[in-house]
Amino acid sequence: MGKKITDYLLYRWRYVIGYSIIGTMIAVLLLIAGLYVPGGLTQSEMASTVQSHNFSFKSIESFDPSTIINLPYNVLQRISTELLGVSNFSIKLPSLLLGALSAFGMILLLQMWFRRNVAVLTTVLIITTGQFLFVAQNGTPSIVYIFWSVWLLVAAMMISRKARFMGLWKIVLFSVAALSLYTPLSAYILIALTSAVILHPHLRYLVRQLMKARLKITIATFCALLVMTPLIYAIVKDPSVGFTLLGIPDVMPDLKTNLFELLEQYFSFATPIVGVVMSPIYSLGSTILIVLGIIRLSTTNYTARSYIITAWAILLLPVLLINPNFSMITFVPAMLLMAMGINMILRSWYQLFPRNPYARIAGLLPLTILIGGMFVSGVSRYVYNYTYNPNTASYFSQDLRLINEQLAVKDRPATTILVTPDEKRFYDIVVERRYKVTVTADHVATTAPLTIVSRAAHQTDGFGTPNNIVTNSRSELADRFYIYKSQ
């Protein structure tokens, strides 16, 4: 009797091999994104670094409530730069770590919601989208929208399935929910999940079962309140912080303009827009899978996951219309819809051949080719746009790497870095623990043996011929620093 397909070693180990490949891809892609592509810093990353160093709770009188926004991420970034010094890598490291944890959470979540083949294929697509690769290396809090959403759902699913360490998962759920409130618009994710629980009978039943363990719930609630204490104090001291976290603007924006901006972000396939974040956010293939997922959602609107995704989408769409720059908040719902689209394709093919294993496997070949093509195109689109597109390169500064190279020169004398007032706050952090280095925005105060003048500061009058000019080939304005020696 001939061998069955299930007898082959490759078939039995297919998921182990698949997850190993995914883990390797995540590590390699994040390493490349973190170190080489785009390779520079945006103004937002520099501003995030400054904010990370601004937080101080030494006294109630000196506490600035606005610094509480994105506090969990800023604490991680502060720790990273304190331990490793201020560099491109240390600024991006928190996002890289949270990106890796988010990818791991995606695998767990998709496994619990779908078949393992769907989980593998969807994860491969998700981690190679330009949006995920960008935010996973971007030294700003944008990655936490994915991280909070994924781990809220993972913790909730672990509890609903009565996984091991139930008490720990309850603490994780309540703590992640509390920490997510430090991030603007994240409250709407909690409201959407709560709405789904209220509306769906099975979810209501699970919550009632959960509430029976009163001691564990009390401990989890206490942990959440403890985590939220600085946030509550900041909102009481300055209520405008609460409005910022809810995404309520001081002046109502032009909704028509915002609508067109959103349409360009998601559907500008014919005329892609290249900026700090590439548009369209999802490729045409990914968008088609999302549409198939929406179709599947409409035919299975009785399931708990359908309630969750629907409540999420209904609540976030008007919020996104007012705050179009927060597109990352839609990433996890889009991921789940993409998985539903892939699941719909596989189920349709399997229904055609319910008993023929060879036909079932043959149907995976064109799908594998499709996923492989989307994987290659996603990575290529990201790498080439952020490496060779001049419209993109102008958003990423190499100045920190260049200044660190100058400050690392052996036997460097006492040095003054002359910058503009706007640049000073960032460079003060850069040289905080450097030997014999000061930063000033006052031209008259530059009396050190070695003076490094930023390009912006050099635009003012009063400078002679420099001893050296530090240039950057990836910038249109290539002269980045001017070096003057007094002896």
C-alpha positions, 0 to 999 in steps of 0.5 A: 500500500502506498504512502499517504501524504500524512506519512511524509515527515515534511507534512507532519512538521509543516507548522514547525517549519512554518513558524521557524521561518516566520520567526527568522523572517521577523528577526531579519526584517526588524534587524534590517529595518532597525539598522539600515532601512530607512537608517535615519531619524524623523523629526517625530523620533527626535521629538519623542526622544526629547519627550522621553527625557522630559518626564519628571515626577520629582515634585507635584509642583513641577510635574507637567501633565502633558508628559503623561501621554504615551508614558509607557513607551517613553519610559522604555525609550528613556531606559534604552537611551540611558543604557545604550547612549543616544543613537539611532539604534537605542532610539528605535530599540523599544519599537523593535522589541514591541514589534517583535512581541506584537508579531508573536502575539499575532501568531497566538491570536490568529491560531486561536481564531483561525486554522493554523494554515490561515494563521501562518499565511496571514502572519507572513503577509502582515509582517511584510506590509510596509506599515508594520515594518515602518512602525516597528522601526520608528522610534515613536509610540505608533507601534503601541497601537498594534501591541495594545490591541493584539495583547488585549485580544490574546489575554482575553482569549486565554481567559475565555479558553481557561488556559494555564495561569488564568490568574496571571492572564487576568492581571495581564488583561487588566494591566494592558488595558490600563497601560493602553489608556496612556495612548491617544485613541486607545480608549476607543479600542476598550469601548469597542471590546466592551460593546461587543461583550454587552451585545453578544450573549456568549461573551456576556456568559464568559464575563459572568463566569470570569467575575465569579473569581472575585479574589483574582478580579480584585487583584487584577483591578488593583494592579490596573488602578495602580498603573493608572494612578499617574494618568488619573492625577495628570487628568485631574490636574489638567483636564485637557490631557483627557481630551488629547487622549480621546482625540478631541481637537480644540477646533473641529477639522474639515471632515471633507478634507480628512475624508479625502486624506483617508481615501488617499491613504488607503486607495491611492493605487494609481498614484501612490503618495510617498512621504514618511509613511507610504500610501496606500497603506496596504497593497492592492492584493492585501486590500482585496483580501480585506474586502473578501474578509468583509464579505465573509464577516457579513455572512457570519455576523453571529460569531463573537469575533464578528461582533468584536470586529464590527464594533471595532470598525463602527466605533473607529471610523468616525474617530479616524475621520476626525484624526486621520493621522492615526491610521495605525489604530485600524491595523489589527482589525485589518489583519483579522479581516485579511485572515478572514479573506484567506480563510474564505478562499481556503474554505471555498477550495476545500468545499470543492474537494472535500475528500481528495487530499491531492486536490486540496494540496494542489489548491494551496500551490497558487495561493502559496505563489500569491502569498509569496508574490505579495511577500516579495513585493511588500518587502521590495516596496518598503526597502526600495522606497525608503532607500532610493526614493528621494522624496522619502529620504528627505524625511530621515536625518543622518545627523545623529550618526554623523555627530556621534562619529565626530564625538567618538574621534580619539583624542578629541579636545573640548568641544562645543556644538552650536545649534539653533534653539529648536535643535538644542533640546535634542542635542542636550540629550545627545551629549548628556554623558559625553566627555568635554562636550557642551551644546549652545545656541549662542554664537558668542559662547563658542570658545572651545578648541573644537566647534561643530556647527549644525547646518541650520545654525550655520545659516546665520552670519559670522562664520569664517572658513571651516576646517572641515565640512561633514556631508551626507550623500543621502541628503539633498542639503548634503552639508550637515555640520561645519567644523572649526578649530581654534588651535 
